[in-house]
Amino acid sequence: MTHPTSRLDDVVHQRARLGILALLAPAEDIDFQFLRDSLELTDGNLSRHLQVLEDVGYLQIKKGFEGKRPRTRVAITREGREAFESEMKTLRELVAGLGNGSATKRRG
């Protein structure tokens, strides 16, 4: 039997990217500044993580204007939602495994 950690997505599992997807999952789209402030990231750091997620198809970045001010909005894709849900399912399996004593069993 394969251990659940083998199903973790290296792209999603990174702390900032997991946070981005967690914020996006229940929303239609979210403003760049809200993501930056919520996750306590710099503009450059957030931009890099968004680029990684966009490159694998997990989100879309929409640039536009509100009045004369440039705005960047971010939306999760179907693939991104599926990847996030899969990651959460795997993490729940890992946590559930801790409660059944398997972490303390030793093989002889």
Summary of the structure (lengths in Angstrom):
residues: 108
radius of gyration: 17.1
end to end distance: 18.7
largest distance: 69.3
contacts: 277
relative contact order: 0.18
helix: 56%
strand: 17%
